[in-house]
Amino acid sequence: PGDADEALRAAASIGDDRLQRMATGRVAPERFTHGSSQQRVQWFRRGLESGNPEACDTFGNATTW
């Protein structure tokens, strides 16, 4: 696996959903502060595939939690 694969795995592993599930056994999306695993992977992939890191602007893009 290359660096991009490692980054995608890292993004997925630190999503709020995964961290909450590990800590409490449940997920409370209304308490997300850094995005779900899926959102983090999507944001990273968007920047990677476009070649433009600004494309993964998580704050400028309206995303439903």
Distance bins in CASP14 RR format, pairs under 12 A and 6 or more apart:
PFRMAT RR
TARGET T0000
AUTHOR 0000-0000-0000
RMODE 2
METHOD distances of the structure
MODEL  1
1 7 0 0 0 0 0 1 0 0 0 0 0
1 8 0 0 0 0 1 0 0 0 0 0 0
1 9 1 0 0 1 0 0 0 0 0 0 0
1 10 0 0 0 0 0 1 0 0 0 0 0
2 8 0 0 0 0 1 0 0 0 0 0 0
2 9 0 0 0 0 0 1 0 0 0 0 0
2 48 0 0 0 0 0 1 0 0 0 0 0
3 9 0 0 0 0 0 1 0 0 0 0 0
3 10 0 0 0 0 0 1 0 0 0 0 0
3 44 0 0 0 0 0 1 0 0 0 0 0
3 48 0 0 0 0 0 1 0 0 0 0 0
4 10 0 0 0 0 0 1 0 0 0 0 0
4 11 0 0 0 0 0 1 0 0 0 0 0
4 41 0 0 0 0 0 1 0 0 0 0 0
4 44 0 0 0 0 1 0 0 0 0 0 0
4 45 0 0 0 0 1 0 0 0 0 0 0
4 47 0 0 0 0 0 1 0 0 0 0 0
4 48 1 0 1 0 0 0 0 0 0 0 0
4 49 0 0 0 0 1 0 0 0 0 0 0
4 51 0 0 0 0 0 1 0 0 0 0 0
5 11 0 0 0 0 0 1 0 0 0 0 0
5 12 0 0 0 0 0 1 0 0 0 0 0
5 41 0 0 0 0 0 1 0 0 0 0 0
5 44 0 0 0 0 0 1 0 0 0 0 0
5 45 0 0 0 0 0 1 0 0 0 0 0
5 48 0 0 0 0 0 1 0 0 0 0 0
6 12 0 0 0 0 0 1 0 0 0 0 0
6 13 0 0 0 0 0 1 0 0 0 0 0
6 44 0 0 0 0 0 1 0 0 0 0 0
7 13 0 0 0 0 0 1 0 0 0 0 0
7 14 0 0 0 0 0 1 0 0 0 0 0
7 40 0 0 0 0 0 1 0 0 0 0 0
7 41 0 0 0 0 1 0 0 0 0 0 0
7 43 0 0 0 0 0 1 0 0 0 0 0
7 44 1 0 0 1 0 0 0 0 0 0 0
7 45 0 0 0 0 1 0 0 0 0 0 0
7 47 0 0 0 0 0 1 0 0 0 0 0
7 48 1 0 0 1 0 0 0 0 0 0 0
7 53 0 0 0 0 0 1 0 0 0 0 0
7 56 0 0 0 0 0 1 0 0 0 0 0
8 14 0 0 0 0 0 1 0 0 0 0 0
8 37 0 0 0 0 0 1 0 0 0 0 0
8 38 0 0 0 0 0 1 0 0 0 0 0
8 40 0 0 0 0 1 0 0 0 0 0 0
8 41 1 0 1 0 0 0 0 0 0 0 0
8 42 0 0 0 0 0 1 0 0 0 0 0
8 43 0 0 0 0 0 1 0 0 0 0 0
8 44 1 0 0 1 0 0 0 0 0 0 0
8 45 1 0 0 1 0 0 0 0 0 0 0
8 46 0 0 0 0 0 1 0 0 0 0 0
8 47 0 0 0 0 0 1 0 0 0 0 0
8 48 0 0 0 0 1 0 0 0 0 0 0
8 49 0 0 0 0 0 1 0 0 0 0 0
9 15 0 0 0 0 0 1 0 0 0 0 0
9 18 0 0 0 0 0 1 0 0 0 0 0
9 37 0 0 0 0 0 1 0 0 0 0 0
9 40 0 0 0 0 0 1 0 0 0 0 0
9 41 0 0 0 0 1 0 0 0 0 0 0
9 44 0 0 0 0 0 1 0 0 0 0 0
10 18 0 0 0 0 0 1 0 0 0 0 0
10 37 0 0 0 0 0 1 0 0 0 0 0
10 40 0 0 0 0 1 0 0 0 0 0 0
10 41 0 0 0 0 1 0 0 0 0 0 0
10 44 0 0 0 0 1 0 0 0 0 0 0
11 18 0 0 0 0 0 1 0 0 0 0 0
11 34 0 0 0 0 0 1 0 0 0 0 0
11 35 0 0 0 0 1 0 0 0 0 0 0
11 36 0 0 0 0 0 1 0 0 0 0 0
11 37 1 0 0 1 0 0 0 0 0 0 0
11 38 0 0 0 0 1 0 0 0 0 0 0
11 39 0 0 0 0 1 0 0 0 0 0 0
11 40 1 0 1 0 0 0 0 0 0 0 0
11 41 1 0 1 0 0 0 0 0 0 0 0
11 42 0 0 0 0 1 0 0 0 0 0 0
11 43 1 0 0 1 0 0 0 0 0 0 0
11 44 1 0 1 0 0 0 0 0 0 0 0
11 45 0 0 0 0 1 0 0 0 0 0 0
11 46 0 0 0 0 0 1 0 0 0 0 0
11 47 0 0 0 0 0 1 0 0 0 0 0
11 48 0 0 0 0 0 1 0 0 0 0 0
11 56 0 0 0 0 0 1 0 0 0 0 0
11 58 0 0 0 0 0 1 0 0 0 0 0
12 18 1 0 0 1 0 0 0 0 0 0 0
12 19 0 0 0 0 0 1 0 0 0 0 0
12 35 0 0 0 0 0 1 0 0 0 0 0
12 36 0 0 0 0 1 0 0 0 0 0 0
12 37 1 0 1 0 0 0 0 0 0 0 0
12 38 1 0 0 1 0 0 0 0 0 0 0
12 39 0 0 0 0 0 1 0 0 0 0 0
12 40 1 0 0 1 0 0 0 0 0 0 0
12 41 1 0 1 0 0 0 0 0 0 0 0
12 42 0 0 0 0 0 1 0 0 0 0 0
12 43 0 0 0 0 0 1 0 0 0 0 0
12 44 0 0 0 0 1 0 0 0 0 0 0
12 45 0 0 0 0 0 1 0 0 0 0 0
13 19 0 0 0 0 1 0 0 0 0 0 0
13 21 0 0 0 0 0 1 0 0 0 0 0
13 22 0 0 0 0 1 0 0 0 0 0 0
13 36 0 0 0 0 0 1 0 0 0 0 0
13 37 1 0 0 1 0 0 0 0 0 0 0
13 40 0 0 0 0 1 0 0 0 0 0 0
13 41 0 0 0 0 0 1 0 0 0 0 0
14 20 0 0 0 0 0 1 0 0 0 0 0
14 22 0 0 0 0 0 1 0 0 0 0 0
14 33 0 0 0 0 0 1 0 0 0 0 0
14 34 1 0 0 1 0 0 0 0 0 0 0
14 35 0 0 0 0 1 0 0 0 0 0 0
14 36 0 0 0 0 0 1 0 0 0 0 0
14 37 1 0 0 1 0 0 0 0 0 0 0
14 39 0 0 0 0 0 1 0 0 0 0 0
14 40 1 0 0 1 0 0 0 0 0 0 0
14 41 0 0 0 0 0 1 0 0 0 0 0
14 44 0 0 0 0 0 1 0 0 0 0 0
15 21 0 0 0 0 1 0 0 0 0 0 0
15 22 0 0 0 0 0 1 0 0 0 0 0
15 23 0 0 0 0 0 1 0 0 0 0 0
15 27 0 0 0 0 0 1 0 0 0 0 0
15 29 0 0 0 0 0 1 0 0 0 0 0
15 32 0 0 0 0 1 0 0 0 0 0 0
15 33 0 0 0 0 0 1 0 0 0 0 0
15 34 1 0 0 1 0 0 0 0 0 0 0
15 35 1 0 1 0 0 0 0 0 0 0 0
15 36 1 0 1 0 0 0 0 0 0 0 0
15 37 1 0 1 0 0 0 0 0 0 0 0
15 38 0 0 0 0 1 0 0 0 0 0 0
15 39 1 0 0 1 0 0 0 0 0 0 0
15 40 1 0 1 0 0 0 0 0 0 0 0
15 41 0 0 0 0 1 0 0 0 0 0 0
15 42 0 0 0 0 0 1 0 0 0 0 0
15 43 0 0 0 0 0 1 0 0 0 0 0
15 44 0 0 0 0 0 1 0 0 0 0 0
15 65 0 0 0 0 0 1 0 0 0 0 0
16 22 0 0 0 0 0 1 0 0 0 0 0
16 23 0 0 0 0 0 1 0 0 0 0 0
16 24 0 0 0 0 0 1 0 0 0 0 0
16 27 0 0 0 0 1 0 0 0 0 0 0
16 28 0 0 0 0 1 0 0 0 0 0 0
16 29 1 0 0 1 0 0 0 0 0 0 0
16 30 0 0 0 0 0 1 0 0 0 0 0
16 31 1 0 0 1 0 0 0 0 0 0 0
16 32 1 0 1 0 0 0 0 0 0 0 0
16 33 1 0 0 1 0 0 0 0 0 0 0
16 34 1 0 1 0 0 0 0 0 0 0 0
16 35 1 0 1 0 0 0 0 0 0 0 0
16 36 1 0 1 0 0 0 0 0 0 0 0
16 37 0 0 0 0 1 0 0 0 0 0 0
16 38 0 0 0 0 0 1 0 0 0 0 0
16 39 0 0 0 0 1 0 0 0 0 0 0
16 40 0 0 0 0 1 0 0 0 0 0 0
16 65 0 0 0 0 1 0 0 0 0 0 0
17 23 0 0 0 0 0 1 0 0 0 0 0
17 24 0 0 0 0 0 1 0 0 0 0 0
17 25 0 0 0 0 0 1 0 0 0 0 0
17 26 0 0 0 0 1 0 0 0 0 0 0
17 27 1 0 1 0 0 0 0 0 0 0 0
17 28 0 0 0 0 1 0 0 0 0 0 0
17 29 1 0 0 1 0 0 0 0 0 0 0
17 30 0 0 0 0 0 1 0 0 0 0 0
17 31 0 0 0 0 0 1 0 0 0 0 0
17 32 1 0 0 1 0 0 0 0 0 0 0
17 33 0 0 0 0 0 1 0 0 0 0 0
17 34 0 0 0 0 0 1 0 0 0 0 0
17 35 1 0 0 1 0 0 0 0 0 0 0
17 36 1 0 1 0 0 0 0 0 0 0 0
17 37 1 0 1 0 0 0 0 0 0 0 0
17 38 1 0 0 1 0 0 0 0 0 0 0
17 39 0 0 0 0 1 0 0 0 0 0 0
17 40 0 0 0 0 1 0 0 0 0 0 0
17 41 0 0 0 0 0 1 0 0 0 0 0
17 65 0 0 0 0 1 0 0 0 0 0 0
18 24 0 0 0 0 0 1 0 0 0 0 0
18 25 0 0 0 0 0 1 0 0 0 0 0
18 27 0 0 0 0 1 0 0 0 0 0 0
18 32 0 0 0 0 0 1 0 0 0 0 0
18 34 0 0 0 0 0 1 0 0 0 0 0
18 35 0 0 0 0 0 1 0 0 0 0 0
18 36 0 0 0 0 1 0 0 0 0 0 0
18 37 1 0 1 0 0 0 0 0 0 0 0
18 38 0 0 0 0 0 1 0 0 0 0 0
18 39 0 0 0 0 0 1 0 0 0 0 0
18 40 0 0 0 0 1 0 0 0 0 0 0
18 41 0 0 0 0 0 1 0 0 0 0 0
19 25 0 0 0 0 0 1 0 0 0 0 0
19 26 0 0 0 0 0 1 0 0 0 0 0
19 27 0 0 0 0 1 0 0 0 0 0 0
19 28 0 0 0 0 0 1 0 0 0 0 0
19 31 0 0 0 0 0 1 0 0 0 0 0
19 32 0 0 0 0 1 0 0 0 0 0 0
19 33 0 0 0 0 0 1 0 0 0 0 0
19 34 0 0 0 0 1 0 0 0 0 0 0
19 35 0 0 0 0 0 1 0 0 0 0 0
19 36 0 0 0 0 0 1 0 0 0 0 0
19 37 0 0 0 0 1 0 0 0 0 0 0
19 40 0 0 0 0 0 1 0 0 0 0 0
20 26 1 0 0 1 0 0 0 0 0 0 0
20 27 1 0 1 0 0 0 0 0 0 0 0
20 28 1 0 0 1 0 0 0 0 0 0 0
20 29 0 0 0 0 1 0 0 0 0 0 0
20 30 0 0 0 0 0 1 0 0 0 0 0
20 31 1 0 0 1 0 0 0 0 0 0 0
20 32 0 0 0 0 1 0 0 0 0 0 0
20 33 0 0 0 0 0 1 0 0 0 0 0
20 34 0 0 0 0 0 1 0 0 0 0 0
20 35 0 0 0 0 0 1 0 0 0 0 0
20 36 0 0 0 0 1 0 0 0 0 0 0
20 37 0 0 0 0 0 1 0 0 0 0 0
21 27 1 0 1 0 0 0 0 0 0 0 0
21 28 0 0 0 0 0 1 0 0 0 0 0
21 29 0 0 0 0 0 1 0 0 0 0 0
21 36 0 0 0 0 0 1 0 0 0 0 0
21 37 0 0 0 0 1 0 0 0 0 0 0
22 37 0 0 0 0 0 1 0 0 0 0 0
23 31 0 0 0 0 0 1 0 0 0 0 0
24 31 0 0 0 0 0 1 0 0 0 0 0
27 35 0 0 0 0 0 1 0 0 0 0 0
27 36 0 0 0 0 1 0 0 0 0 0 0
27 37 0 0 0 0 0 1 0 0 0 0 0
27 38 0 0 0 0 0 1 0 0 0 0 0
27 65 0 0 0 0 0 1 0 0 0 0 0
28 36 0 0 0 0 0 1 0 0 0 0 0
28 65 0 0 0 0 0 1 0 0 0 0 0
29 35 0 0 0 0 1 0 0 0 0 0 0
29 36 1 0 0 1 0 0 0 0 0 0 0
29 37 0 0 0 0 0 1 0 0 0 0 0
29 38 0 0 0 0 0 1 0 0 0 0 0
29 39 0 0 0 0 0 1 0 0 0 0 0
29 63 0 0 0 0 0 1 0 0 0 0 0
29 64 0 0 0 0 1 0 0 0 0 0 0
29 65 1 0 1 0 0 0 0 0 0 0 0
30 64 0 0 0 0 0 1 0 0 0 0 0
30 65 1 0 0 1 0 0 0 0 0 0 0
31 65 0 0 0 0 1 0 0 0 0 0 0
32 38 0 0 0 0 0 1 0 0 0 0 0
32 39 0 0 0 0 1 0 0 0 0 0 0
32 40 0 0 0 0 0 1 0 0 0 0 0
32 58 0 0 0 0 0 1 0 0 0 0 0
32 63 0 0 0 0 0 1 0 0 0 0 0
32 64 0 0 0 0 0 1 0 0 0 0 0
32 65 1 0 1 0 0 0 0 0 0 0 0
33 39 0 0 0 0 0 1 0 0 0 0 0
33 40 0 0 0 0 0 1 0 0 0 0 0
33 58 0 0 0 0 0 1 0 0 0 0 0
33 65 0 0 0 0 1 0 0 0 0 0 0
34 40 1 0 0 1 0 0 0 0 0 0 0
34 43 0 0 0 0 0 1 0 0 0 0 0
34 58 0 0 0 0 1 0 0 0 0 0 0
34 59 0 0 0 0 0 1 0 0 0 0 0
34 65 0 0 0 0 0 1 0 0 0 0 0
35 41 0 0 0 0 0 1 0 0 0 0 0
35 42 0 0 0 0 1 0 0 0 0 0 0
35 43 0 0 0 0 1 0 0 0 0 0 0
35 44 0 0 0 0 0 1 0 0 0 0 0
35 58 1 0 0 1 0 0 0 0 0 0 0
35 59 0 0 0 0 0 1 0 0 0 0 0
35 61 0 0 0 0 0 1 0 0 0 0 0
35 63 0 0 0 0 1 0 0 0 0 0 0
35 64 0 0 0 0 0 1 0 0 0 0 0
35 65 1 0 0 1 0 0 0 0 0 0 0
36 42 0 0 0 0 1 0 0 0 0 0 0
36 43 0 0 0 0 0 1 0 0 0 0 0
36 58 0 0 0 0 0 1 0 0 0 0 0
36 63 0 0 0 0 1 0 0 0 0 0 0
36 64 0 0 0 0 0 1 0 0 0 0 0
36 65 1 0 0 1 0 0 0 0 0 0 0
37 43 0 0 0 0 0 1 0 0 0 0 0
37 44 0 0 0 0 0 1 0 0 0 0 0
38 44 0 0 0 0 0 1 0 0 0 0 0
38 45 0 0 0 0 0 1 0 0 0 0 0
38 63 0 0 0 0 0 1 0 0 0 0 0
38 64 0 0 0 0 0 1 0 0 0 0 0
38 65 0 0 0 0 0 1 0 0 0 0 0
39 45 0 0 0 0 0 1 0 0 0 0 0
39 46 0 0 0 0 0 1 0 0 0 0 0
39 56 0 0 0 0 0 1 0 0 0 0 0
39 58 1 0 0 1 0 0 0 0 0 0 0
39 61 0 0 0 0 1 0 0 0 0 0 0
39 63 1 0 0 1 0 0 0 0 0 0 0
39 64 0 0 0 0 1 0 0 0 0 0 0
39 65 1 0 0 1 0 0 0 0 0 0 0
40 46 0 0 0 0 0 1 0 0 0 0 0
40 56 0 0 0 0 1 0 0 0 0 0 0
40 58 0 0 0 0 1 0 0 0 0 0 0
40 63 0 0 0 0 0 1 0 0 0 0 0
41 47 0 0 0 0 0 1 0 0 0 0 0
41 48 0 0 0 0 0 1 0 0 0 0 0
41 49 0 0 0 0 0 1 0 0 0 0 0
41 56 0 0 0 0 0 1 0 0 0 0 0
41 58 0 0 0 0 0 1 0 0 0 0 0
42 48 0 0 0 0 0 1 0 0 0 0 0
42 49 0 0 0 0 0 1 0 0 0 0 0
42 55 0 0 0 0 0 1 0 0 0 0 0
42 56 0 0 0 0 1 0 0 0 0 0 0
42 58 0 0 0 0 1 0 0 0 0 0 0
42 61 0 0 0 0 1 0 0 0 0 0 0
42 63 0 0 0 0 1 0 0 0 0 0 0
43 49 0 0 0 0 0 1 0 0 0 0 0
43 50 0 0 0 0 0 1 0 0 0 0 0
43 53 0 0 0 0 0 1 0 0 0 0 0
43 54 0 0 0 0 0 1 0 0 0 0 0
43 55 0 0 0 0 1 0 0 0 0 0 0
43 56 1 0 1 0 0 0 0 0 0 0 0
43 57 0 0 0 0 1 0 0 0 0 0 0
43 58 1 0 1 0 0 0 0 0 0 0 0
43 59 0 0 0 0 0 1 0 0 0 0 0
43 60 0 0 0 0 0 1 0 0 0 0 0
43 61 1 0 0 1 0 0 0 0 0 0 0
43 63 0 0 0 0 1 0 0 0 0 0 0
44 50 0 0 0 0 0 1 0 0 0 0 0
44 51 0 0 0 0 0 1 0 0 0 0 0
44 53 0 0 0 0 1 0 0 0 0 0 0
44 55 0 0 0 0 0 1 0 0 0 0 0
44 56 1 0 0 1 0 0 0 0 0 0 0
44 57 0 0 0 0 0 1 0 0 0 0 0
44 58 0 0 0 0 1 0 0 0 0 0 0
45 51 0 0 0 0 0 1 0 0 0 0 0
45 55 0 0 0 0 1 0 0 0 0 0 0
45 56 0 0 0 0 1 0 0 0 0 0 0
46 52 0 0 0 0 1 0 0 0 0 0 0
46 53 0 0 0 0 1 0 0 0 0 0 0
46 54 0 0 0 0 0 1 0 0 0 0 0
46 55 1 0 1 0 0 0 0 0 0 0 0
46 56 1 0 1 0 0 0 0 0 0 0 0
46 57 0 0 0 0 1 0 0 0 0 0 0
46 58 0 0 0 0 1 0 0 0 0 0 0
46 61 0 0 0 0 1 0 0 0 0 0 0
46 63 0 0 0 0 0 1 0 0 0 0 0
47 53 1 0 1 0 0 0 0 0 0 0 0
47 54 1 0 0 1 0 0 0 0 0 0 0
47 55 1 0 1 0 0 0 0 0 0 0 0
47 56 1 0 1 0 0 0 0 0 0 0 0
47 57 0 0 0 0 1 0 0 0 0 0 0
47 58 0 0 0 0 0 1 0 0 0 0 0
47 61 0 0 0 0 0 1 0 0 0 0 0
48 55 0 0 0 0 1 0 0 0 0 0 0
48 56 1 0 0 1 0 0 0 0 0 0 0
49 55 0 0 0 0 1 0 0 0 0 0 0
49 56 0 0 0 0 1 0 0 0 0 0 0
50 56 0 0 0 0 1 0 0 0 0 0 0
50 57 0 0 0 0 0 1 0 0 0 0 0
54 60 0 0 0 0 0 1 0 0 0 0 0
54 61 0 0 0 0 0 1 0 0 0 0 0
55 61 0 0 0 0 1 0 0 0 0 0 0
56 63 0 0 0 0 0 1 0 0 0 0 0
57 63 0 0 0 0 0 1 0 0 0 0 0
58 65 0 0 0 0 0 1 0 0 0 0 0
END
